[in-house]
Amino acid sequence: MVKVLLIFLGFLSLGLGGLGIILPGLPTTPFILLSAGLFLRSSETLYLRLVRHRVFGKYLRQYEREKGMSLRVKLLSILVMWTMISLSFYRISHLHFRMTLLALGLIGTIVMGFIVKTIIPDPTDSASDRGDKEG
């Protein structure tokens, strides 16, 4: 039963991520990452299909390569997301759509801010890149 719920939530999150590609204010990456995590815990087949997907796979491969996102990229993503949400909120007069938009924005912010790992640059990497190695 838990597996079925995780798969359902994975598809729901994937759908929201797909909508985020075309709808301003709706984030894509956090929902795709959430889908991957849910599929990883429920269905290896669905997880592998998602990672190999021609559109969504690039988000996951980039995240896997970087093992997270830098604070700068996270903050910029959240800023752009809320800017677009604000513009959409201004143009939408229906209360239910506004509340949905705000709820999705909060989910995106929570995922980006607290679930997606923040990468902190290693100061020793910059020294080794310059050739300042000992020995």
C-alpha positions in Angstrom: 0.0 0.0 0.0 2.9 2.4 0.8 4.5 1.6 -2.5 1.3 2.5 -4.4 1.1 5.8 -2.5 4.7 6.7 -3.2 4.2 5.9 -6.9 1.0 8.0 -7.0 2.8 10.9 -5.3 5.7 10.5 -7.7 3.5 10.8 -10.7 1.7 13.8 -9.1 5.0 15.5 -8.5 6.2 14.6 -12.0 3.1 16.2 -13.4 3.7 19.4 -11.4 7.3 19.4 -12.6 6.1 19.0 -16.2 3.7 21.9 -15.8 6.6 24.0 -14.3 8.3 23.9 -17.7 5.5 25.8 -19.3 3.8 27.7 -16.5 5.5 30.7 -15.0 6.0 30.6 -11.3 5.8 26.8 -10.9 9.2 25.3 -10.3 10.4 22.3 -12.3 13.5 20.9 -10.7 12.2 20.5 -7.1 9.2 18.5 -8.3 11.4 16.3 -10.6 13.8 15.7 -7.8 10.9 14.8 -5.5 9.5 12.4 -8.1 12.9 10.7 -8.5 13.2 10.2 -4.7 9.6 8.8 -4.5 10.2 6.5 -7.4 13.6 5.4 -6.0 11.8 4.3 -2.9 8.9 2.6 -4.7 9.8 1.4 -8.2 13.3 1.0 -9.6 11.8 0.7 -13.1 10.0 4.1 -12.8 13.1 5.7 -11.4 15.3 4.4 -14.3 12.7 5.6 -16.8 12.7 9.0 -15.3 16.5 9.3 -15.2 16.7 8.2 -18.8 13.8 10.5 -19.9 14.9 12.9 -22.7 13.4 16.0 -20.9 13.4 15.2 -17.2 16.6 13.1 -17.2 18.8 16.2 -17.8 17.6 17.8 -14.5 18.3 14.6 -12.6 21.7 14.0 -14.2 22.8 17.6 -13.5 21.7 17.3 -9.9 23.5 13.9 -9.6 26.7 15.3 -11.1 26.7 18.3 -8.7 25.3 16.4 -5.7 23.1 19.4 -5.0 22.8 23.1 -5.8 24.9 26.1 -4.7 23.3 28.6 -2.4 23.5 31.2 -5.1 21.6 29.0 -7.6 19.0 28.1 -5.0 18.4 31.7 -4.0 18.2 32.8 -7.6 15.8 30.0 -8.5 13.5 30.8 -5.5 13.7 34.6 -6.4 12.7 33.9 -10.0 9.9 31.5 -8.9 8.4 34.0 -6.5 8.7 36.8 -9.0 6.7 34.8 -11.5 4.2 33.7 -8.8 3.7 37.4 -7.9 3.1 38.3 -11.5 0.7 35.4 -12.0 -1.0 36.2 -8.7 -1.6 39.8 -9.9 -3.1 38.6 -13.2 -5.3 35.8 -11.7 -8.5 36.9 -9.9 -9.9 33.5 -9.0 -9.3 32.8 -5.3 -8.8 29.0 -5.7 -6.1 29.5 -8.4 -4.4 32.0 -6.2 -4.3 29.7 -3.2 -3.1 26.8 -5.4 -0.4 29.0 -6.8 0.7 30.0 -3.3 0.7 26.5 -2.0 2.8 25.2 -4.9 5.2 28.1 -4.4 5.5 27.2 -0.7 6.2 23.6 -1.6 8.8 24.6 -4.2 10.5 26.9 -1.6 10.5 24.2 1.0 12.0 21.7 -1.3 14.6 24.1 -2.7 15.4 25.5 0.7 15.4 22.5 2.9 15.4 19.2 0.9 17.8 20.0 -2.0 21.3 19.8 -0.6 23.2 23.1 -0.6 26.7 22.8 -2.1 29.4 24.8 -0.3 32.5 25.3 -2.4 35.6 23.6 -1.0 38.3 26.3 -0.5 41.0 23.7 -1.0 39.6 23.0 -4.5 40.4 26.5 -5.6 43.9 26.3 -4.3 44.6 23.0 -6.1 43.1 24.5 -9.3 45.7 27.2 -9.2 48.5 24.7 -8.8 49.3 25.7 -5.1 49.7 22.0 -4.1 52.3 21.0 -1.5 54.9 18.4 -2.3 
